Amino acid sequence: MTKLAHGFAPSIIGDDVCQIGYEGSEGVGIEIRGLNKSFGDNHVLKDINLKIKPGETFSIIGPSGTGKSLLLKHIVKLVDSDSGQVLINGHDINETKDINANRNFRYSMVFQSSALFNSLTVEENVGLWLREKRICGEGRIRQIIKENLQRVGLAGKEDLQTAELSGGMKKRVAIARSLAMNPDLILYDEPTAELDPVASDDLAKVIMSLKEKVSLTTIIVSHDLNFALYLSDRVAMMHDGEIVAIGTPEEIKKSQNPIVRNFIYTTTKGIQEEKE
């Protein structure tokens, strides 16, 4: 059975049982080769080449309009490329010949808007995928919901309505919902959008704590420089549809690339140049 259990999930016998393959999770490796995407005359992604290691927390930074979110959409097959490949664990996700092999992983995405259902409680939002696909028995589903709300600092908030949540709490519920899928890969699209600095810091601490508790690969798209540098093992900077730099946070901060330096030292939350 592949990990992507889309459609036709069998009934679960036993209150505390989950489908085979649900409990296991480990980070995936990602390789992007020569990826290009245009919309008419607008060449948005230009020959992107990138490798992300299994279990790595990797951020893609840069100003708005540089193609960051579009690149993320290619990784989860929301958009088809004009040319190039996206390989996950060595398998091309656009290749249909080996459909079982190249889909033998789970991914989840935390959207910029959080994308919660207003008509559902916190508990119902977090458990939606599990119940819809009948992944586990109801007793185990309730346990998974409780565990993941604890992971994001929302223990005991199961019965709250979406309207009762602050922006930061909505982001954390969205993360708990993604974690409930037990993914091998989790993607964040501008996670600090519409959050104040305090809520952004709290969210960063939540994601950082998950690195110690959950085995998965994490990709973050953000224009929030400090947020990305704090969380990431490595960072790639995009400019005008191209990747202009890749490195550890310290390497990015010390980069002599004029495009990188301009972004770092003109951002409103930028890092002051360190004295020698």
Buried (B, 14 or more C-beta within 10 A) or exposed (E): EBBBBEEEBEEBEEEEBBBEBBEEBEBBBBBBBEBBBBEEEEBBBBBBEBBBBBBBBBBBBBBEEBBBBBBBBBBBEEBEBEEBBBBBBEBBBBEEEEEEEBBBBBBBBBBBEBEBEEEBBBBBBBBBBBEEBBBBBBEBBBEBBBEBBEBBBBEEBBEBEBEEBEBBBBBBBBBBBBBBBBBBBBBBBBBBBBBEEEBBBBBBEBBEEBBEEBEBBBBBBBBBBBBBBBBBBBBBBBBBBBBBBBBEBEEBBBBEBEBBBEBBEEBEEEBEEEEE
